[in-house]
Amino acid sequence: ALKDGGSRLSIVVAASTGPVSQVQVLRAMEYGEVYVASTDFEGKAAGCVKECLFFTGPAVLLFTPAAVTKGDAAWTTFTYDPRREASGSAFAAEGDKVRKE
C-alpha cells in the first residue's frame, strides 16, 4: 500500500502465547513517522486502535492477553506517537520500569 502511494498502513500483531518479543515492534520506531503501540488486550488496546485510526501514517500494534505477559520482566506496555515528538513525549511507557536494550 505504501509503495503504491498510500499513506496509511496498519499492522496488528496478536500474540496468544509467550514469550512475546517486542524487539521488532520497537524497531518500527526507527522509521520516525510510524505510530507504534504494545499493550495487552485488557489494557489500552482499544485506545491504541482509536489513536491509530486518527494517525495519518503507518502504524504497528502488538497486542497480547495480559496473562501471557504477567510477570514477564522483559515486557513493557508503551506507545510511540510521532505527533508528540515536538513536546518530547513521543514515547510513553506505562509504569516506571522501562527495559534497556
C-alpha positions, 0 to 999 in steps of 0.5 A: 500500500505504501509503495503504491502511494498510500499513506496509511498502513496498519499492522496488528500483531496478536500474540496468544502465547509467550514469550512475546518479543517486542524487539521488532515492534520497537524497531518500527520506531526507527522509521520516525513517522510510524505510530507504534503501540504494545499493550495487552488486550485488557489494557489500552488496546482499544485506545491504541486502535482509536489513536491509530485510526486518527494517525495519518501514517503507518502504524504497528500494534502488538497486542497480547492477553495480559496473562501471557505477559504477567510477570514477564520482566522483559515486557513493557506496555508503551506507545510511540506517537510521532505527533508528540515528538515536538513536546518530547513525549513521543514515547510513553511507557506505562509504569516506571520500569522501562527495559534497556536494550 
